[in-house]
Amino acid sequence: MSIYRFILFTLGLLLGYKVALGSWHSLVYVYVGEWRAPASVRTLKDYAAVPARALKLPIEDQMLGDATMTSKDGFLNVRLGHPLHKERDGMRRFACGTFGQPGTFDQIEIVFEGLGISESGHSPRLLVAVPCRASHSMGRLADISIPIQDIREQVGNRRRDTEIQITDPQSMLIGLSDLTYVWPEQWVLKSVRLLSTREPSLTLSISAEKWRHNGAKQISFNWKNVTRP
């Protein structure tokens, strides 16, 4: 083979590799089935496609990088990314349950802080705890629908710390602390924590404030804007 043909052959391989990457959208496939199952019985249904970049992104970016909050009919819908994390055995796995298989964590807590109002140096806080599970897209967690308007109506003018158990449209525990007579309008995401009820010592905490120090957007909502028509 002449040098000229070798160069053309090499360029063809590189072009084909680039086209292949574009065609597969740089996806990797993660096994989400039963880990003890032999490879011979595994099927395509046991694998989930995720962007290859997720393997390189920090947990904070995986969860908060594309986070969104929308409101409708008095509910605040929070959508977070579903991170791949490295476990003790060095394997990367989805943090929460997928395809009926349990994840490392089974609970998620998100904490919001009210802005512009404080008492004795403490700002009002809203904690939302729900089961942690993946959405159909696998790369995202199932939406967390917080009944903002109902919470405000139930709390009324109480200033003491309050817990509210919600069952519809999903099971969740609401915790409010450091309330004042004035209800904050603007609330900002303070932190996210993943927990395991099977192994209480196993947690994964993410500080949204620390994440914002890297130039990321602030994730917040206005309480008054989350109202029913």
Secondary structure per residue as TSV (DSSP state, phi and psi in degrees):
chain	resnum	aa	ss	phi	psi
A	1	M	-	360.0	127.0
A	2	S	-	-70.0	162.8
A	3	I	H	-58.9	-40.3
A	4	Y	H	-60.9	-46.9
A	5	R	H	-67.1	-34.8
A	6	F	H	-64.7	-41.0
A	7	I	H	-63.5	-44.6
A	8	L	H	-62.1	-39.9
A	9	F	H	-63.2	-43.2
A	10	T	H	-65.1	-43.8
A	11	L	H	-62.5	-37.0
A	12	G	H	-63.9	-40.6
A	13	L	H	-63.8	-44.4
A	14	L	H	-63.3	-41.5
A	15	L	H	-64.4	-42.1
A	16	G	H	-63.2	-38.4
A	17	Y	H	-64.0	-41.7
A	18	K	H	-65.8	-42.6
A	19	V	H	-64.2	-39.9
A	20	A	H	-62.2	-42.7
A	21	L	H	-61.7	-42.7
A	22	G	H	-64.9	-37.3
A	23	S	H	-68.7	-36.4
A	24	W	H	-89.8	-0.1
A	25	H	T	56.2	30.7
A	26	S	T	53.6	48.6
A	27	L	E	-94.7	150.2
A	28	V	E	-122.4	156.1
A	29	Y	E	-111.7	126.2
A	30	V	E	-109.0	130.9
A	31	Y	E	-75.0	126.3
A	32	V	-	-121.6	7.2
A	33	G	S	-84.2	-163.4
A	34	E	-	-71.9	120.6
A	35	W	T	-66.8	-23.7
A	36	R	T	-86.3	-5.9
A	37	A	S	-71.9	137.7
A	38	P	-	-66.0	149.5
A	39	A	G	-59.1	-27.6
A	40	S	G	-68.0	-20.2
A	41	V	G	-105.3	2.1
A	42	R	-	-77.5	146.0
A	43	T	-	-126.8	175.9
A	44	L	G	-60.7	-26.6
A	45	K	G	-67.0	-15.8
A	46	D	G	-87.1	2.5
A	47	Y	E	-122.7	147.9
A	48	A	E	-125.8	136.9
A	49	A	E	-86.9	130.7
A	50	V	E	-135.2	153.3
A	51	P	E	-59.8	137.4
A	52	A	G	-60.4	-29.8
A	53	R	G	-64.1	-21.3
A	54	A	G	-63.0	-25.8
A	55	L	G	-72.4	-17.8
A	56	K	T	-106.7	-17.4
A	57	L	S	-77.8	143.7
A	58	P	-	-62.6	157.6
A	59	I	H	-55.1	-39.7
A	60	E	H	-59.5	-43.4
A	61	D	H	-70.9	-35.6
A	62	Q	H	-63.3	-39.3
A	63	M	H	-84.9	-40.0
A	64	L	H	-107.6	-14.7
A	65	G	T	-57.0	-40.4
A	66	D	T	-116.9	25.4
A	67	A	-	-64.5	142.7
A	68	T	E	-134.9	154.4
A	69	M	E	-135.4	125.7
A	70	T	E	-129.1	158.3
A	71	S	E	-127.9	145.1
A	72	K	E	-162.5	131.5
A	73	D	T	53.4	40.7
A	74	G	T	83.6	2.7
A	75	F	E	-110.2	143.2
A	76	L	E	-103.3	118.5
A	77	N	E	-100.6	116.1
A	78	V	E	-104.4	127.9
A	79	R	E	-123.2	119.9
A	80	L	-	-117.8	157.6
A	81	G	B	-72.8	154.9
A	82	H	-	-103.2	105.1
A	83	P	-	-79.4	148.5
A	84	L	E	-93.1	130.9
A	85	H	E	-132.2	156.8
A	86	K	E	-90.4	125.9
A	87	E	-	-91.4	-177.2
A	88	R	T	-62.1	-29.7
A	89	D	T	-83.8	3.4
A	90	G	S	87.9	-7.1
A	91	M	-	-81.4	145.1
A	92	R	E	-93.3	128.8
A	93	R	E	-136.4	157.5
A	94	F	E	-65.6	143.2
A	95	A	S	-67.6	-37.3
A	96	C	S	-119.2	173.9
A	97	G	B	-59.7	138.6
A	98	T	B	-139.4	138.6
A	99	F	T	51.6	36.4
A	100	G	T	81.6	-4.6
A	101	Q	B	-94.0	138.7
A	102	P	-	-67.7	147.2
A	103	G	-	-96.4	-177.4
A	104	T	S	-64.4	-37.3
A	105	F	-	-117.5	151.5
A	106	D	-	-126.9	2.0
A	107	Q	E	-135.7	148.5
A	108	I	E	-133.5	136.9
A	109	E	E	-119.5	131.0
A	110	I	E	-120.2	140.6
A	111	V	E	-123.4	128.5
A	112	F	E	-110.2	150.5
A	113	E	E	-123.1	132.3
A	114	G	E	-74.0	136.3
A	115	L	S	-99.5	150.1
A	116	G	S	83.3	-3.1
A	117	I	-	-139.0	133.6
A	118	S	-	-155.0	160.1
A	119	E	B	-140.0	124.6
A	120	S	T	56.6	33.3
A	121	G	T	82.6	3.1
A	122	H	B	-113.4	131.0
A	123	S	-	-94.2	149.6
A	124	P	-	-57.9	143.8
A	125	R	E	-130.6	144.8
A	126	L	E	-121.5	119.4
A	127	L	E	-109.8	133.1
A	128	V	E	-124.6	122.0
A	129	A	E	-118.9	125.7
A	130	V	E	-140.1	161.8
A	131	P	E	-61.4	144.4
A	132	C	-	-100.0	119.1
A	133	R	B	-150.4	158.1
A	134	A	B	-82.0	156.0
A	135	S	-	-85.9	-177.3
A	136	H	T	-66.2	-23.9
A	137	S	T	-81.3	-7.0
A	138	M	S	69.1	-41.7
A	139	G	S	-78.9	-3.1
A	140	R	B	-128.1	152.2
A	141	L	B	-81.7	156.7
A	142	A	-	-59.8	142.4
A	143	D	-	-57.6	143.1
A	144	I	E	-105.1	112.2
A	145	S	E	-101.1	106.7
A	146	I	E	-98.7	121.8
A	147	P	-	-77.2	74.9
A	148	I	H	-55.8	-48.3
A	149	Q	H	-66.1	-40.5
A	150	D	H	-64.1	-37.3
A	151	I	H	-61.0	-46.3
A	152	R	H	-63.2	-39.8
A	153	E	H	-68.7	-36.9
A	154	Q	H	-72.8	-36.1
A	155	V	H	-74.5	-37.9
A	156	G	T	60.4	-129.7
A	157	N	T	-103.7	16.3
A	158	R	-	-66.2	140.8
A	159	R	-	-106.7	-15.2
A	160	R	S	-75.8	159.4
A	161	D	-	-60.4	139.4
A	162	T	E	-135.4	142.2
A	163	E	E	-120.8	138.1
A	164	I	E	-130.8	128.4
A	165	Q	E	-96.2	122.9
A	166	I	E	-110.0	139.2
A	167	T	-	-120.1	-15.3
A	168	D	S	-134.0	129.9
A	169	P	S	-85.7	-3.3
A	170	Q	S	-148.9	156.7
A	171	S	-	-73.4	127.6
A	172	M	E	-157.3	154.5
A	173	L	E	-110.8	127.5
A	174	I	E	-107.7	130.9
A	175	G	E	-125.3	130.2
A	176	L	E	-121.0	133.7
A	177	S	E	-139.8	157.9
A	178	D	S	56.2	41.5
A	179	L	-	-74.0	152.2
A	180	T	-	-123.7	177.3
A	181	Y	S	-68.2	-23.8
A	182	V	S	-100.6	126.5
A	183	W	-	-87.7	124.2
A	184	P	-	-63.6	143.7
A	185	E	S	-88.2	-42.4
A	186	Q	E	-99.1	130.4
A	187	W	E	-127.0	139.8
A	188	V	E	-122.1	143.3
A	189	L	E	-66.6	125.4
A	190	K	E	-99.5	-44.7
A	191	S	E	-160.2	162.7
A	192	V	E	-132.8	136.9
A	193	R	E	-136.4	131.6
A	194	L	E	-101.9	135.9
A	195	L	E	-132.6	159.9
A	196	S	-	-122.0	119.8
A	197	T	S	-73.3	-22.5
A	198	R	S	-76.0	-32.2
A	199	E	S	-137.2	83.2
A	200	P	T	-54.1	-27.9
A	201	S	T	-74.1	-11.2
A	202	L	-	-93.1	109.6
A	203	T	E	-138.1	159.7
A	204	L	E	-137.9	113.1
A	205	S	E	-109.6	139.6
A	206	I	E	-128.6	125.1
A	207	S	E	-93.3	113.8
A	208	A	H	-65.9	-31.8
A	209	E	H	-65.1	-44.9
A	210	K	H	-64.2	-39.4
A	211	W	H	-62.3	-37.2
A	212	R	H	-69.4	-23.1
A	213	H	T	-63.3	-18.7
A	214	N	T	-88.4	14.5
A	215	G	T	92.0	8.0
A	216	A	-	-78.3	162.3
A	217	K	-	-71.3	154.4
A	218	Q	-	-83.5	133.4
A	219	I	-	-100.2	111.0
A	220	S	E	-148.1	169.7
A	221	F	E	-148.1	158.4
A	222	N	E	-102.6	121.3
A	223	W	G	-59.7	-39.7
A	224	K	G	-68.0	-24.6
A	225	N	G	-78.6	-14.2
A	226	V	S	-95.8	79.9
A	227	T	-	-134.4	158.3
A	228	R	-	-76.9	150.5
A	229	P	-	-66.9	360.0
